[in-house]
Amino acid sequence: MSYKTFEALPKPKKELILNVCIEEFAEYGYENASTNRIVKKINMSKGSLFKYFNTKEELYFYVLEHVVKSITSEMSQDMVELPKDIFDRVYKLAAIELNLYIKKPILYQLFKEAFNGKSEISQKLTEKYTVQAGSFFVNIFQDADFSQTKYDKEHVLKLLKWILIGYNEYFMEANSSHIGDIDQYKEDYLKELQMYMTMIKLGLDK
């Protein structure tokens, strides 16, 4: 579907609608989000909202696509100069993601609600974005130095991606109550990640 009518709106109004939708979907997830609450906060009629989007599902997918593009763009700006060493690059990427999470925690909550469920919508999202996320990750490491590893590039990247995804989920869940002290949170996150990177680099055998 074309969203030209919505995209032609004045920037302040468009941003207000998107921000309210992000907050609603992040707090309640897709299933429990209410378009009635959304239009009430925006101060517009429900009919007006559905002039731009035919269904709640269309609105949800549009909001997520907008957020994904914004995150990708913001992260890309911080990735102009990345370390050549594969392990240093993973560390740098993790630091960039962490800074984004600290700056915009609502985005982490939105993705957690979107991709961690077992609903039909979550399955559609996983199918839609798994390949896209994988390509983004591979592109980041396209020119990295893999000479220190004895395994092929494809399997090394898969392992590092799984570890980074799992570590992020574990750490953010385990330390969500400590994010008030941002400097300490960042220090703990990066210190523990560095330990795991060293373990992989040196191997687990004695």
QUIMO-V20218 format. One record per residue. N is the residue number from 0. RES is the residue in three letters. PHI is phi in whole degrees, 0 to 359 (NA if undefined). Layout:
# QUIMO-V20218
<<N	RES	PHI> <N	RES	PHI>>
This chain:
# QUIMO-V20218
<<0	MET	NA> <1	SER	275> <2	TYR	247> <3	LYS	299> <4	THR	296> <5	PHE	292> <6	GLU	290> <7	ALA	275> <8	LEU	296> <9	PRO	303> <10	LYS	307> <11	PRO	301> <12	LYS	291> <13	LYS	297> <14	GLU	294> <15	LEU	299> <16	ILE	299> <17	LEU	297> <18	ASN	295> <19	VAL	294> <20	CYS	295> <21	ILE	300> <22	GLU	298> <23	GLU	295> <24	PHE	290> <25	ALA	292> <26	GLU	282> <27	TYR	249> <28	GLY	75> <29	TYR	294> <30	GLU	300> <31	ASN	262> <32	ALA	293> <33	SER	240> <34	THR	292> <35	ASN	295> <36	ARG	294> <37	ILE	300> <38	VAL	291> <39	LYS	294> <40	LYS	291> <41	ILE	280> <42	ASN	67> <43	MET	219> <44	SER	279> <45	LYS	296> <46	GLY	298> <47	SER	294> <48	LEU	299> <49	PHE	275> <50	LYS	283> <51	TYR	270> <52	PHE	224> <53	ASN	292> <54	THR	222> <55	LYS	299> <56	GLU	296> <57	GLU	299> <58	LEU	300> <59	TYR	298> <60	PHE	294> <61	TYR	295> <62	VAL	299> <63	LEU	295> <64	GLU	297> <65	HIS	299> <66	VAL	293> <67	VAL	301> <68	LYS	296> <69	SER	296> <70	ILE	294> <71	THR	300> <72	SER	296> <73	GLU	294> <74	MET	293> <75	SER	298> <76	GLN	296> <77	ASP	269> <78	MET	248> <79	VAL	296> <80	GLU	237> <81	LEU	247> <82	PRO	300> <83	LYS	286> <84	ASP	300> <85	ILE	301> <86	PHE	286> <87	ASP	294> <88	ARG	289> <89	VAL	301> <90	TYR	299> <91	LYS	295> <92	LEU	300> <93	ALA	297> <94	ALA	295> <95	ILE	295> <96	GLU	297> <97	LEU	296> <98	ASN	300> <99	LEU	293> <100	TYR	297> <101	ILE	294> <102	LYS	287> <103	LYS	224> <104	PRO	299> <105	ILE	295> <106	LEU	290> <107	TYR	298> <108	GLN	295> <109	LEU	298> <110	PHE	290> <111	LYS	299> <112	GLU	293> <113	ALA	286> <114	PHE	256> <115	ASN	266> <116	GLY	274> <117	LYS	243> <118	SER	282> <119	GLU	298> <120	ILE	296> <121	SER	299> <122	GLN	295> <123	LYS	297> <124	LEU	294> <125	THR	298> <126	GLU	297> <127	LYS	288> <128	TYR	253> <129	THR	300> <130	VAL	295> <131	GLN	298> <132	ALA	294> <133	GLY	297> <134	SER	295> <135	PHE	299> <136	PHE	295> <137	VAL	298> <138	ASN	297> <139	ILE	299> <140	PHE	256> <141	GLN	303> <142	ASP	254> <143	ALA	286> <144	ASP	268> <145	PHE	257> <146	SER	295> <147	GLN	279> <148	THR	263> <149	LYS	261> <150	TYR	250> <151	ASP	290> <152	LYS	303> <153	GLU	300> <154	HIS	285> <155	VAL	296> <156	LEU	296> <157	LYS	299> <158	LEU	299> <159	LEU	295> <160	LYS	295> <161	TRP	297> <162	ILE	294> <163	LEU	294> <164	ILE	297> <165	GLY	296> <166	TYR	294> <167	ASN	301> <168	GLU	297> <169	TYR	298> <170	PHE	292> <171	MET	293> <172	GLU	290> <173	ALA	288> <174	ASN	238> <175	SER	300> <176	SER	281> <177	HIS	255> <178	ILE	287> <179	GLY	302> <180	ASP	267> <181	ILE	298> <182	ASP	298> <183	GLN	292> <184	TYR	300> <185	LYS	296> <186	GLU	298> <187	ASP	295> <188	TYR	299> <189	LEU	289> <190	LYS	296> <191	GLU	291> <192	LEU	298> <193	GLN	300> <194	MET	298> <195	TYR	293> <196	MET	297> <197	THR	294> <198	MET	300> <199	ILE	292> <200	LYS	298> <201	LEU	273> <202	GLY	91> <203	LEU	264> <204	ASP	289> <205	LYS	287>>
